[in-house]
Amino acid sequence: MTRVKRSDSGSLAALGPADEVELIARCRADERSAHDEFYHRFRRQVAGNLYRVMGDRTDLDDLVQEVFVIAFRGLDKFRGDARLSTWLYRICVNVALGRIRTRKRRPAAIGVLDLDAAAIDPSLVERPETPEKSLERRQDQERVYRALEMLAPKKRMVLYLHEIEGLDLKEIAYLVDSNPVTVRTRLFYARREFYRVIAGDAALDTAKPADDSEDAT
């Protein structure tokens, strides 16, 4: 059985391109240890991607499992035109979009900071945040996610990927299976609607998220 590569800290070592090809080949050959390695190597990344896109932990474990089911079924069609992590991110985006479309209401609480804080190395933080600053940042994040909830799912996704993840139009187009021109148009309208909500022009207590069928882009 092939031993899983680990770094000196005990965490899984990063995969190089050749290692990715080997791991994919082993998974395609239905090698159990390869499936286990694939899952354990990417689970935290997948969970983090879903958590940040969704803004809460609701059904997070189920969504993670859904991503890996889709990934394992789709590995035979993976052409290697993107890194494996990017391909998985694309699956995360589509799974998140599906859940955003179907869930009837947004959970009352958002725990956006929890996952981010867990990923920070305390030794790299020179000045820990004061409780007041931490509360202010949490309130800002909750306000942003409340506003995002008011957008149609496709608009919400491109706005999130561009403004929060910092991805360019071409990267977003790959993740949402679209083209840069459509993404640019969708982003323009998403920004306008988002700032309208933030400014209080939309009634958060009565307005409902737009349906994608109303989104001409």
C-alpha positions, 0 to 999 in steps of 0.5 A: 500500500502506498504511504501518504506523504506528510510534511514534518509538521504531520500535515499532508504534504502539497501535491506536485503535478506529477503526484496529482497525475499519479493519485488520479490514476490510482483513483481511476484504478479504484484503489481504496487507499488512493480514494482515502488519500484523496479525501483526507488530502482535500477534505479541509480545503473543500469544507473551507470553500463551501463554508466561505461561499455559503456563509454558515455551517448548515449541512456542511458535512453533507455538502462536503460528501456531495462534492466528493461523490461528484468528484469521484464519479467525474475523475474519469472525465478530468482532463487536467486542464486545471489543477486538481484543487481548482477543479474541486473548487469548481465542484464546490461552487456548483454544489453551493449554488444548488443549495443556495437555490433550494434552501428556503431561508437563511440560518439565523447565525453566521460563523464566518470567523470560526474557520478563518481563525482556525487556519491562522498560525498564532505565531504569525499574528503580531497583535491579536484583535481586541474583543471590540475589533473582533465583534466589529469585524463579525458584524461587518461580515454578517452584514455582507452575507445578509446582503449577498442573500438578497441577490440571485444565486448566480449574481451572488456567486460571481460577486463573492468570487470576485470581491471576496476571493479576489478571482479575475473574470477568466477564473470565475468563468471557469468555476461557474461554467460561463464566459468572461463577458457574461461574468462581467455583465453579471458582476456589474448588476450584482454590484449595483444590487449589492450596494443598493441593499447595503445602503438600505434601499431594499427592505431586508425584512420583506424582500426575497432573493431573486430567482435565477429565471429573472436573471437575463445574464 
